[in-house]
Amino acid sequence: MRKRPQQQRARLIVESILEAAQWCIAEYGLLELTTPKIADKSGVSVGSIYQYFENKEQIVEELLLRKSEQLGLALKQTIVEQEHQTIYEVIPLSIQFGFDMLKADRGFFIEILKHWHQYSRSDASQVLEKHFFEVGMYLFNRYYQHWSFETLKNRSFVIINSTLFTMMRYVSNNDFLITEQQLKRELSNMILAYLEFKDEVN
């Protein structure tokens, strides 16, 4: 951001800009996003928008950073709330949570994922990776306490990244010959089979 809001009124203006940008992205698509459209939807003049953001790209980056932080924290909360369930219950519920979040906010994340190459090295991407990795470490340590830290780290990385990549590819394309329900079931089976196989090896 060009200028971080300090006063309450300024923070409300920035929130209005970001909310309008999110709506415009879902409505028109990322490529059709313009500062005038954001101004029109938010009721904030273009001149005022430029007080806080240099361009529309910076608006998207700030919005994505905040949404990524919210998604990561929500996932952590969901995992904590499932602490009395078995790993066979937690995995499908977590995958369902992921699909629900990706499709939330009128498909905001789905539209972003169609252009993920622009954001794969962004601060938002790093925030998501950090949260998901911490979730993996926490979750698998709950059920596989006999694993070494190195094993826990490596398997969390493999499971989180392979699952996320598959889900992201799926929601950002419409030409897969598999239903979402089938994919959720196959992902759950894949993760559980990998965990059980690797556990037997040890």
Backbone torsions as a table, in degrees:
resi	resn	phi	psi	omega
1	MET	NA	148.4	178.3
2	ARG	-70.8	-40.9	-179.6
3	LYS	-144.7	126.6	177.8
4	ARG	-80.3	129.0	-179.1
5	PRO	-68.6	135.5	179.9
6	GLN	-106.6	-39.6	-177.9
7	GLN	-92.2	159.8	-176.8
8	GLN	-59.1	-42.1	-179.2
9	ARG	-62.8	-41.1	179.3
10	ALA	-66.0	-39.0	179.1
11	ARG	-65.0	-37.5	178.0
12	LEU	-66.2	-36.4	177.5
13	ILE	-63.6	-46.1	179.5
14	VAL	-62.6	-41.7	178.3
15	GLU	-60.8	-40.1	179.1
16	SER	-64.0	-40.1	178.9
17	ILE	-63.7	-45.9	-177.6
18	LEU	-67.8	-40.9	178.2
19	GLU	-64.0	-40.4	178.5
20	ALA	-65.5	-40.1	178.9
21	ALA	-63.1	-42.0	178.3
22	GLN	-61.4	-44.5	179.2
23	TRP	-62.7	-44.2	-178.4
24	CYS	-65.3	-38.6	178.9
25	ILE	-63.4	-44.5	179.3
26	ALA	-67.7	-34.4	-175.5
27	GLU	-81.1	-46.6	-172.5
28	TYR	-106.2	-20.2	-174.0
29	GLY	97.1	155.7	-174.9
30	LEU	-64.2	-38.2	-176.9
31	LEU	-70.2	-22.9	-179.0
32	GLU	-96.9	3.6	179.9
33	LEU	-70.1	133.2	176.4
34	THR	-136.3	156.8	177.0
35	THR	-63.6	-41.2	176.3
36	PRO	-59.1	-37.3	177.9
37	LYS	-65.0	-41.0	177.9
38	ILE	-64.0	-42.0	179.2
39	ALA	-62.2	-43.6	-179.2
40	ASP	-64.0	-42.5	-178.3
41	LYS	-73.1	-35.7	-175.4
42	SER	-85.9	-23.5	-174.1
43	GLY	79.3	10.2	177.8
44	VAL	-102.4	131.1	-177.7
45	SER	-64.4	154.9	178.1
46	VAL	-58.0	-40.8	179.3
47	GLY	-60.4	-41.0	179.0
48	SER	-69.0	-35.8	177.2
49	ILE	-60.0	-41.9	-177.7
50	TYR	-71.9	-9.9	172.7
51	GLN	-69.6	-28.4	-175.1
52	TYR	-108.8	-28.2	-177.0
53	PHE	-131.1	140.0	-179.3
54	GLU	-73.5	-32.6	-177.4
55	ASN	-163.3	179.3	-178.5
56	LYS	-67.0	-31.2	179.2
57	GLU	-61.5	-39.4	179.6
58	GLN	-68.9	-32.7	175.5
59	ILE	-63.5	-47.0	-179.9
60	VAL	-62.4	-42.2	-179.6
61	GLU	-61.9	-43.0	179.1
62	GLU	-67.3	-41.8	178.7
63	LEU	-63.0	-45.9	-179.0
64	LEU	-64.9	-36.7	177.8
65	LEU	-61.9	-45.3	-179.7
66	ARG	-67.6	-42.3	-179.8
67	LYS	-65.5	-36.5	179.1
68	SER	-66.1	-42.0	177.9
69	GLU	-62.8	-44.4	179.1
70	GLN	-62.9	-42.8	-180.0
71	LEU	-63.7	-44.8	-179.5
72	GLY	-62.2	-43.4	179.6
73	LEU	-67.4	-37.6	178.7
74	ALA	-65.0	-39.4	177.8
75	LEU	-64.0	-43.5	178.4
76	LYS	-59.9	-43.3	179.4
77	GLN	-62.8	-40.9	179.3
78	THR	-62.1	-43.5	-179.7
79	ILE	-65.1	-42.0	179.3
80	VAL	-62.0	-39.9	-178.7
81	GLU	-69.2	-15.9	-179.8
82	GLN	-99.7	20.1	-171.5
83	GLU	-64.5	-19.7	-178.8
84	HIS	-97.3	4.9	179.7
85	GLN	-98.8	161.7	-179.5
86	THR	-79.4	164.5	178.0
87	ILE	-62.0	-29.5	179.7
88	TYR	-70.6	-22.1	176.6
89	GLU	-92.3	-37.1	-175.0
90	VAL	-68.1	-42.0	-176.5
91	ILE	-59.5	-52.8	178.2
92	PRO	-61.3	-38.1	179.1
93	LEU	-65.1	-38.4	179.6
94	SER	-68.3	-39.3	177.9
95	ILE	-65.4	-41.7	177.2
96	GLN	-61.3	-41.5	176.8
97	PHE	-57.6	-44.0	-179.4
98	GLY	-60.7	-45.6	178.9
99	PHE	-63.9	-41.3	179.6
100	ASP	-61.8	-42.5	-179.3
101	MET	-68.3	-39.2	-179.6
102	LEU	-64.9	-30.2	-178.2
103	LYS	-95.5	-3.9	-177.6
104	ALA	-70.6	171.2	176.7
105	ASP	55.1	43.9	175.9
106	ARG	60.1	31.0	175.8
107	GLY	81.6	25.7	-179.3
108	PHE	-56.4	-51.9	-177.6
109	PHE	-66.1	-33.7	178.9
110	ILE	-62.1	-42.3	178.4
111	GLU	-66.1	-39.5	177.4
112	ILE	-63.2	-41.2	-177.6
113	LEU	-64.2	-27.1	177.6
114	LYS	-65.1	-18.5	-178.8
115	HIS	-126.1	32.3	-172.2
116	TRP	-62.3	-24.8	179.7
117	HIS	-58.8	-24.2	178.9
118	GLN	-77.9	-22.0	-171.7
119	TYR	-121.0	3.0	-174.9
120	SER	-63.4	-21.2	178.2
121	ARG	-113.5	17.3	-176.6
122	SER	-79.8	169.0	175.4
123	ASP	-60.7	-37.1	179.5
124	ALA	-62.1	-41.6	178.6
125	SER	-62.1	-41.1	179.1
126	GLN	-66.6	-36.4	177.2
127	VAL	-63.5	-45.7	178.7
128	LEU	-61.6	-46.4	-179.5
129	GLU	-59.4	-41.7	-179.5
130	LYS	-62.7	-49.1	-178.7
131	HIS	-62.9	-46.4	-177.1
132	PHE	-66.1	-38.6	178.7
133	PHE	-65.0	-42.1	178.2
134	GLU	-64.2	-37.1	176.8
135	VAL	-63.1	-45.7	178.9
136	GLY	-59.9	-45.7	179.9
137	MET	-60.5	-45.2	-178.7
138	TYR	-66.6	-47.2	-175.2
139	LEU	-65.0	-50.2	-175.5
140	PHE	-73.0	-27.1	175.0
141	ASN	-67.9	-27.2	178.4
142	ARG	-64.6	-39.0	-174.2
143	TYR	-103.4	-16.5	-176.9
144	TYR	-130.4	61.1	-175.5
145	GLN	-67.2	-16.9	179.8
146	HIS	-80.7	-8.9	177.9
147	TRP	-70.3	145.5	173.6
148	SER	-73.3	163.6	178.9
149	PHE	-60.4	-39.4	-178.8
150	GLU	-64.7	-42.4	177.9
151	THR	-64.6	-44.9	179.0
152	LEU	-59.0	-45.0	-179.4
153	LYS	-63.8	-48.4	-176.6
154	ASN	-64.4	-43.9	-176.4
155	ARG	-74.4	-32.6	174.2
156	SER	-62.3	-43.2	-179.7
157	PHE	-61.4	-47.4	-177.4
158	VAL	-64.4	-47.9	-176.6
159	ILE	-66.4	-48.2	-177.6
160	ILE	-61.7	-47.8	-175.0
161	ASN	-71.2	-41.4	-179.9
162	SER	-67.0	-38.8	179.2
163	THR	-68.4	-46.4	179.7
164	LEU	-61.6	-44.4	-178.7
165	PHE	-60.5	-43.7	-179.8
166	THR	-64.1	-45.4	-179.3
167	MET	-65.0	-41.6	-180.0
168	MET	-64.7	-42.7	177.3
169	ARG	-61.7	-40.8	-175.6
170	TYR	-66.9	-49.7	-175.3
171	VAL	-72.0	-21.2	-178.4
172	SER	-92.9	0.4	176.9
173	ASN	-131.6	155.1	-178.3
174	ASN	-119.6	18.4	-172.7
175	ASP	-118.1	22.5	178.7
176	PHE	-87.1	138.8	-178.6
177	LEU	-89.4	50.1	178.9
178	ILE	-153.4	138.9	179.8
179	THR	-79.2	162.0	178.8
180	GLU	-61.0	-40.2	-179.9
181	GLN	-62.0	-42.8	178.1
182	GLN	-64.0	-41.6	-179.3
183	LEU	-64.2	-42.5	178.7
184	LYS	-60.9	-41.0	179.4
185	ARG	-66.6	-43.4	-179.1
186	GLU	-67.5	-39.0	177.4
187	LEU	-63.2	-43.7	178.7
188	SER	-60.9	-45.9	179.7
189	ASN	-62.7	-40.7	-179.6
190	MET	-62.4	-47.7	-177.8
191	ILE	-64.2	-47.1	-177.9
192	LEU	-65.8	-38.6	178.0
193	ALA	-65.3	-39.5	179.0
194	TYR	-64.7	-43.0	179.4
195	LEU	-63.6	-44.6	-177.9
196	GLU	-69.2	-40.0	179.0
197	PHE	-63.8	-47.8	-177.4
198	LYS	-67.2	-31.3	179.4
199	ASP	-69.6	-36.1	178.9
200	GLU	-67.5	-35.9	-179.9
201	VAL	-59.9	-37.6	-179.9
202	ASN	-75.7	NA	NA
